[in-house]
Amino acid sequence: MRAPTAGRTTLPDRPVRPWAALLVLCVANFLILLDTSIVNTALPDIMRSLGAGIDEALWVLNGYLIAFASLLIVFGRLGDLLGARSLFVGGLVVFSLASLWCGRAGSPLELVVARVVQGAGAAVLLPQALALIAAIFPPARRGAAFGIFTAVAGVAAVAGPTLGGVLITGPGWQWIFYLNVPVGFVGAILALRLVPDLRARRTAGIDPVGVLLATSGLVGLVYGLVEGQRYHWAVVRGPVSIPAILSGSVAVLALFVIWEARRADPLVPLSLLRVRGFAVGTLITLGTSFALFGFLLVFVIETQTLLGMSALGSGLTALPWTVTLCAVAPVAGRLTDRMGGRALLVAGLATYAAGVLGVALLPGRTSGWTAFVMPLIAIGAGMGASIAPTTTVAMRDISAVRVGAASGVLNTARQVGAVLGAAVVGAVLQNRLSSTLHDQAARRAAQLPPPLREPFVHAFTAASDRGLQLGSPRGGVKAPAGLDPALSARFDALVDETFRHSFLPAARPALGLVAIVLLAVAVMTLRLRPTRTDAGAPVRDGGAAVRRSAG
């Protein structure tokens, strides 16, 4: 191996096979992002199998997400210090072992702890993947590589319900975790053979105060966002409330920024935000991730609760979205290499927003899967044309010595955007649904005998107060015990009818918010300068050209 030079990437002597390396990175990316969505489908079975309550079930979801989102910046920087490939392999091994632990968990607490460890493993490896792609691909091919990588991320997000439905109805919920184990260990072995050991030379150590401030601030922020709806954005326990947690976390993150600004070698170089492409790309990443997970929340509830599809049927309905995304993203990546990303981003984000509005306006209370085909094709095309160039635009002007820190920030923006999307869109949906359910229930109560009319309306009020169980039949609203079977069936039928007439009027404002965010991000994209990558230009990192063997 050649001797490292300050500001340059250290390269191996043997030729790099970038596309083979990209395949390994994509497999790991698919596994860790699949686990952000697939577990939702398995929660009812997990609760029955382990005797878990709703609080414990929520922590099975949120423990992973909190660990994942809050540790990305720290491990992005550690990749600069210890080597991206080493941490990638280590993170993949930890993720795989934790997946095995999840499948073998015998109690809710054990599963939650295993999920936290699994999320930490994901946080170790993901920033390294982006750093490695930026290092091994020259500018003329980097857009295509990022296009494939981000297409895999999109497919993983929408494939969770489908794959989860298949595994749960077959071998059981444990296999949503066991599936990761052989794939993860084979991926780790292939990474050692196919992924080059590229390092940016750094001499400074990690900043413990910065690590403490960044991690505690992000943990508090993500915790407040994912748990806020469950506590009605009010008191958690004693003097501790969700607003206090969120405001305290923001204050800690502000202290982190002040601390970092005074350090000669900060954990996150704030000068990154002076790179226009990176600053705008980070905001675009935040906005598109908000849109993806906010839309996915409404789509899954609409298809499964309103239209009565199974988890597998809901996943199959999303196939036009998945297939279009897979087809468009690599092409968009190549076009970014040739013509720059701004035009593609504006067109893609506008198309994405149009598809979301199509899902809001076109399906009716009795629609089948065909009503979703054209809007989902538009969403897939818009995502493919926008998400792929975003990463290229963000990372293009980042020097090799800062690529790990930049990758950590970009991935943190993606995860925080996902949390914000699910929390904010979920809160809008639940707020509007509570209001429309009360109005619709009051109209239909007259069809029941007088003694049941007030309990019928009160059942919806009580369900709203404890948090509508939107993944359960009829939102968790049940007929009173002891009713005559015929009357109980009539009660349940009216509950179903109330939900069918209430859901779409509530979903449309929630999806409208998603579309507004996408259009706002499209306008923000206009701040990017039109750029073009010349196929023969050398890669410039910190002013020094870095030669790479990229076949």
Disulfide bonds with the S-S distance in Angstrom:
none
